[in-house]
């Protein structure tokens, strides 16, 4: 009975560790038209600014906020000369690596904080 318990525990431990390790083949390949990290930061900053504008409009009672959001996001894509598909593929790629995405959002927060402090000074 003790041997069965030890074997069961060994298998359980093995499968638990095997499921937690990241396999090399799990890494996704970057898209051919990957958006550069710095440009991705700029795009996300623009998106957060527009989200803040939309939230403000919604608080004021703006009824067409959802319709405007679609057009504003498209204007961000146009500003950066990218398609929504290219953005989504690049975002998905960066999102796959938690550390990289964390660094991107740290840069986004830094840029937004600098912008806010500049507005507060005026």
ABEGO torsion letter per residue (X at the ends): XAAAAAAAAAAAAAAAAAAABBBAAABBBBBAABBBAAAAAAAAAAAAAAAAAAAAAAAAGBAAAAAAAAAAAAAAAAAAGBBAAAAAAAAAAAAABAAAAAAAAAAAAAAAAAAAAAAAAX
